Amino acid sequence: MSDNSLRLVWVYPDLLSTYGDQGNALVVERRARQRGLDVQRVDVRSDQPIPTSGDIYLIGGGEDRPQRLAAERLLRDGGLERAVSNGAIVFSVCAGYQILGKEFVNDQGQRQEGLGLLDVVTLRGEGERCVGDVLADIDPRLGLPQLTGFENHQGVTHLGPTARPFARVSMGRGNGTGDGTEGAYNDTVFGTYMHGPVLARNPQIADLLLKLALDVNALPAMDDRWYEALRAERIAAATQPA
């Protein structure tokens, strides 16, 4: 990667693009271009190999059967793991988040091996489905404002010792474990249950991914009025009495 260019990889849009998560790729691409960065976006379908030379990889949500197929193909391919070992950044949502963990329960009720890029294990919850708006405080070490998003999942995701909670909920269920955690991350791999799409609601997360990929501490300023208006509207809607 040159100093002013990056390669953005959207993983398996044919399987993992539920609830508008492809919007995350659009947001990262646009925010990079508005800062004068040269962006090459690559949409990789599930019948194509995962390139290992990407800088940022985005993975969305999906229904149970597509999730299982995606996990099987990613494991066979091995490209995403090699990309991470080369320093790539990965941001995943819902089913994609579960796939990055050590294992999850698939559509056949069986434990499915994940990629092991996050130290998490996902079981299927037996209570009510986690659905609705979420507000959460992102890990202060990441220096990001309040997280806003929408969750819709049955999974219960337990974090292992090497995974940090991405956020802690003040509204919503998050990982579904009852401990207030939402998502998980390590140095370069992030997972969350937030849809929205989450990067449209939380553009500072997109900027964090860009900074990590470019290895810089700051990005040129840009006009965030549209994003901030959306954030304010969604946060206000979530906190209004039913």
N, C-alpha and C positions, 0 to 999 in steps of 0.2 A: 504494500500500500504506500502510495506517495503521501506527502504531507497534506495534500488537499483533496484526496479522493478516498473513497471506500467502496466496498462491495457488500451489498445487502442481499441476504438470501431468505426468501419466504418459502418455508418448508411445507410441502405436500398440501397446496391449496385445494386439491381435489378431495382430500380426506379430512383435513383439519382447518376448516374455515367457517365454523359455526358462530352465530351471534355477532356477525360483523367484524370478527377479529382481523380480517384482512386490512381493516382500517389502520391497524398498528403499522403495517408496512408502508401505507400511504403517508402516515404522519412522520415516520422517521425519514423517509425519502424527501418529503417536502421540507421539513425543518433543516435538513442538510443542504438542500439546493438553495433555500432562502439565505443561507450563509455562504454561498459561493462555492460549496464543495461539489466535486465531481462524483456523482453516485452512479454505480452500476447496479441495478436491481435485477436479481435472478429469481424467477419463480420456478421451483423444482417440483414437478409432479411425482407421484409415488412410483411411477415406472421409470424414473430417471435417477442416476447416481447423485448423491449429495456431493457438491464440490467441497474441497477441503481448504480452498483459498479465500473463503469469505471472511469478512470482518465482523458482521453482525448477522445472527441467525434468528428468525422469528418463527414461532410455532403457535398455532391457534388451538381452539377447542374443537371438539367433534363428538359425535354420538358413539355409543359403545363399540359397535362392530368396526367402524372406520378407525377408531382408536386402536383396537387390537391389530388390525391390518397395518397401521402406521408403525406401531411398535415392532412388529415382526420384520417389516421391511427396513426400518432404521437399524435394527440389530444386525441383519444380514449385510447391510451396506457398510456400516462402520465409519462412514465419512464424517458424521457429526462428532463422534468421539475424537477422531483425528484432528478435526478443526479446533476443538476445544483444547486439545493438547498443544496445538500451535498458538494458542492465545486468543482464540475467537470468543466473542461475546454471544450469549444465548439468552433470549427472553421468551418465555413460554407461558401459555394461558390454559388453565383448566385441564382438558385431556392431555394437552402438550406438556403441562406441568407434571401430571402423573407419569407420563411416559419417561420423563427425565429422571424419575426416581428409581429406586431399586426394584420395586414391583408394585403392581396394582391388580385389582380384580377385574377381569374382562367380562365381555357380554355373555360368556358361557359359564360364569360363576367360578372360574378357575383363576388361580394366581398367575399373573402374566409377568414375565421378566421385563424390567425396564432397562434403560441405558446406564443407570448408575451414576449419572452426572450430578445428581443431588442425593444427599443422604436422607431420603424420605421413603416411606412405605405407605401406600394408600389401600385402605379397606373400604368395603361398601357399607355405608351407614344404614342402620335399621330404623331410625326415627324419621322425622319429617325431612323432606328434601330442603337443602339450603337454597333459598330463592329470595331475592330482593336486593335493595340498595345496601351498599356497605360504605362505611366511613372508617378509616383506620389511620393510625400514626405509624409512618414508615420508620424503620430503624434509624435512629439519629445519626449513626455513623455514615449514612448515605447522604445526609444533608438535603432531604427532600421534604416538600410540604405534605399536608394531609392527603391521603389516598382516597379517591372516590371511584366507585365502580359498581357493577351489578353481578351478583353471583347466581348461578343456577347449576347445582351439582348435588350428587348423592354421596360423593366420596368423603372419607374421613382420612386425612393425611397426617401421619405421625412423623415428626422430625427426629432424625438421629443426631448424635453429638457433633457432627461436623457441619450441620446445616443451621444457618441462622434464620429466625423468622424474618420475612420481608417486612411485615408490619404487625401491629396489634390493634384489633378491632375495637372501636367504640360503638359501632352499630353493625349488626350482621353476624354471621357465623364463621367466616373465614375458613380455616382448615377443618372445621367441624369437630374438633376434638374437645371443645369446651374450655380450652386453656387461653383463648383469646388470640391465638396466633393466626396470621394470614400469610400464605405463601412461604417461600424459603429462598435462600440464595447462598452462594459461596462467592469466591472472588470474581468469577466471570459468568456464572450461570444463575439465572433468575427464574423463579416460577411464581405464579399467582393464580387465584381463581377469578380475578376480576375481568369482566367483559366491559363493554361500554361504547366503542372500543376503549380499552383502558388508557392507551397513549394519547387519544384525543382528549380524554378527561384530565389526564395527568401528563402534560407535555414535558415537564421537567424530568420525567423518567426517560423519555425519548432522548432528551439532551444528555442525561447520564450515560446512556448507551453510546452516544456519539463521542462523548469525552473519553470514555474507556477505550473505545476503538481507536481513537486518534491519539491517545495517551497525552491528553492536555488537561489542564485544570479549569479552563474556562472556554466558552465559545462566544463569538461575536453576538451582540444583542440583536433581537429581532422584535417585530411587532407581535405581541402576544394577546392583544385585546380580544380577538375572537375566542381563543382558548380559555382565557380567564372568564369571559362571559359564560361560556359553556360550563366551566367548573362551578362558578357561582350559582348558576341555575340548577345544576344537578345537586349540589350540596344543600341548597335551600329546599328543593323538592324532597330530599331524603329526610330532612329534619322537621318538615311541617307535620302537624298532628294529622292522624288518619281521619 
